[in-house]
Amino acid sequence: MEPDQKRITVEAAPADPNDRAGKLNRINEVLMDRVERLEASKGTGWSMFQAAVALEQEVNARTRDLERALLDLSNRNRELALAREAAEEANRSKTRFLRAAGHDLLQPIAAARLFLGAIRDSSLQPAQAELVEQLGSAVQSVEELMQAVLEISRLDSQRIEFSRQPVALGDLFTRLAREYAPQAEARGLRLVFAPTRAVVDSDPAYLRRITQNLVSNAIKYTPEGGVLVGARRRGARVWLEVRDSGIGIAADDRARIFDEFQRGPGEGAAPGMGLGLAIVRRACAKLGHPIHLDSLPGRGTLFRVGLPLVQNAADPPPVGGWATAPQPSAQTPVLTGLSAILIENDPSLQRAYAIQLRDRAGMTVHVAASSAEAEAVLDANPGLRPDIVIADYQLDHGDTGLFAIAALRERLGPVPALMVTAHDSAEVARACGRLDVPLLLKPVTAEALRHAIAGAIMAQR
């Protein structure tokens, strides 16, 4: 048994201590490397976890900031919308007020015009005549300012109505040539309207107003030389051109002159309100007519308005709107012996009409303030058939001159009638046109009133 035991003892003997230490060192190195890698992996994951948590917190904070900003923006937009609505309502209220008050604002001016005409026809001393002329000039300035302000108010209205139709520029030029010839002659200027057969699509009343303002403006700012008005065709458009040899417009002033109450140099020689070009710009914008300006200081100015051409147009209606009163001629018509029913609710205008028509023109005038009073005039005067009915549009308690004219015609037949009103609106003009009643706008001169009466009577014969 001893040999075997000896053998076993030999096989179980430990290895070399140096080899064991080296192996342990190697094992230790592997384990430490693994531990280090695990620690490194653990540290990276923790850092990523911490970064993710921090990023989430930042995102939440930024989301809350964005939500607050969006809420603030929504509140601001709501405030702006309310402010805009308030401003638009204020503008609409102003427009409604001016439209409603326009009639009453012009009534005293209309009466003053007629009273001044009566005074002017009287025997006056030279000093008195000069005072009357100065007063007449002041009244005319107030009238022009009121008309311009009311017209701007109408153009600013969102509910403005236009009556677009074919307009013959040749007819428009003929009427404006007669209208502005005295003004140009008084300033020593040549005023030329080039003949044209062009027919364009526009609102006749507003196109006439646009051209009037451009021609008047050209005459006003032209100290010498002349003004040329013409039409030039370019493709599907006709360009209405107003060219003058006046003082011109500097480049810095070309946008400003279209603003309200803006007047150029030299205005002292020809006073104005500075509203003409503001009306032109608004009317052109509403009608879709482009307007261009070319000018050189000291060399003159050219205004061009683009108008749609009407191809193969039939004869268009007369320029100026619907049923308008005829233009005055050189000779004052004789109205002596004619009779009229005057329907006017303003006492001062009743008196002014009476002075002009009864005392000056020799007419018989029956005055009424409403449709009912006009019919009462017929009841009180059996057999009366007036030569003409003269009516204001706006009467009391919702009554209108159109109702009065229709009621009298129902009893008398197609008696001539004339509407004299401060309501310069498309609705009133169209209503007058349907009844074949000429329309004369207040304030009106005594001469224009007499010519309108004579024209309305002649048109029915």
PyMOL commands that set and color helices and strands:
alter all, ss='L'
color gray80, all
select helices_A, chain A and resi 2-11+17-120+126-156+169-186+204-220+251-253+256-258+267-269+276-287+347-360+371-380+401-412+426-434+446-459
alter helices_A, ss='H'
color red, helices_A
select strands_A, chain A and resi 165-168+190-193+199-202+226-234+237-244+291-296+300-308+339-343+364-368+388-391+417-421+439-441
alter strands_A, ss='S'
color yellow, strands_A
deselect
rebuild
show_as cartoon
